[in-house]
């Protein structure tokens, strides 16, 4: 199984030119998945644009001083990253320096001219991340990839993107907890499109847990329609609790195409096959273990 | 623009100085720095103020709006070069992003020179042009910059060596990864960390190192063999040579920038000044402005002037705006119906005076005025300083005393319905007294009021808004429609009048139009007729 290629095929097979990799927490393998897909895309001759809502590719995690997966990018890739994180060597082709601020300097766009290690820390706002994706295409990229933290999924609101969800031993104490987390995330991001023929109640702004509780107690039977899945401001058990009791729909659905797992956490291990099987069953998504080079589908 | 000294926060709010600032705002950082240095002309600088306004008008007349916009677009898209210039001046080595910023800035300046087409002295001098030519060697695509091979003789060779070394390392590592993949039965040669299940192999194959162990699997990475380690060493050495060559190119380029620092600083300042000029010229073009004549004698006079913030609002709603003409030499009273534009007339005076003070053309057919030391607003729209502790009247009094205590000798005072919330007879007494004091102190002032007989008792000129020509008979019950009907029926012209013109009963008509209860309207009409003999316009 060539996991990077298969993931890329799932993304591009559906026509999506932009991909968001969204995780249930830190260190759940988002960067590893992104790296595998970027490498597969480069090998296929596609020009890749990469950015991140957090910080990727640094050798050592600034939070806990432990090693992190690095990003070795091939010539032609375009990155949107903070100007102070761009390596002096090898020199990159500078495309633009934006006015978007970040802790490590304003965000710039650069094209990789010579293969090397890169750190990526993109803009802090969802709207700027969205604009990054558009700018990648203006620079001739065939595939945009965004490493997106869960709390920044508003950047997905433009629609037309593919989403890969990632979970791992680093973000949960047990396989069951990790599975609950990713099931809730997929449930949230995978909210189906509304049916215009059926009665609906449109929610302006966010659908919060308290609003959902009100609707449940009022025995609301109409479709509850939000603009897009990022408007659902509920996580974990609250979201799972709403399932089956409200018919939540959206105007602009997202397309979640796959899940990935990382069975190695800083403090614990999960059994990889059991973990992948459980995630596949819970989400119904093809589930990849990039570390093991395997993929399982729900039975 | 910095208004400090000319107007305070209350007056800035009343005259919508923020709108003015936005409308006159430059588009680039150098332009914003130039705007920050802008200060109002002061008495004795009338000639300079005239020259500045004439300069703006000549520029606006010579360069059409399309070209002005194109130049502003060039400036808007150009980065601020100052940080890079400052770093170079200090002897620092610039990074590639700074070279890109300098190149973009020089591109913008060259584009502006092309658009000016010889009608102004060119921005880019020979030193800057030489630097632009040097940076041009790094142009990538249309707008990019790359530390290209042709910057340093050693770069090309070092990069070619590094490419070969990278290929050799990729090959050596690839062979190893392929062997490992075969040994582990994987389709994909491993990259980075990977998992090997314990049950799948009796022991880890050669070339694989376990970095962590779990009960059922190993977390592994490739262990480079001797050929791969040797290739890695060569690659790192080659990369180090590339890094040295790249740094050498940056040092050379930074020296070129340092040699042009003075020219770049001059260019930055001139670009900023041009940005400001473009902003003012575009304002003059967009709002059909004229250069006001700045005179030494106190007073303000204009014909067909527009208070632009309101006009913009009305334009957006597709509603009519009526320009006004006023001549004010000392103190005068302004009366007129509610919603007739008294406050707007006052604001127009302040707006025109404010623009003229900065040498900016004014939105009028003609204007002649002096340079005021201060413009002060008293009345509706003033801040609510004092909060709930002070009544409306008390706040007005505090504000008035604060204005009177200022020692500027040439002040434009705009008073909007002072003492409207106290008893009419005391309000009148206070207002007449205020006018007399302002006259004695030589202020230029415009006093809007509903109180009757003020101009006569204070012996000052009296202006009035002409007011309602008629009132539409039908009441629509729709506020927007009522306001539109009112605007169509109102003659907003400000004219000098005699005392007899004061007696109107427009307020009851207005209340009727705006949908006030019929019973109250009828009763009010009866009371008005009984007490004054007047009838309200139906």
Interface residues (C-beta under 8 A of the other chain):
Chain A: X1 X2 X3 X4 X32 X35 X36 X39 X69 X70 X83 X86 X88 X89 X90 X91 X92 X93 X94 X95 X96 X97 X108 X111 X113 X114 X115 X263 X264 X269 X271 X272 X289 X291 X292 X293
Chain B: X79 X95 X96 X97 X99 X100 X101 X140 X141 X143 X144 X145 X146 X147 X159 X162 X163 X166 X186 X187 X188 X190 X191 X192 X193 X194 X195 X197 X212 X214 X215 X216 X217 X219 X239 X242 X243 X246 X247
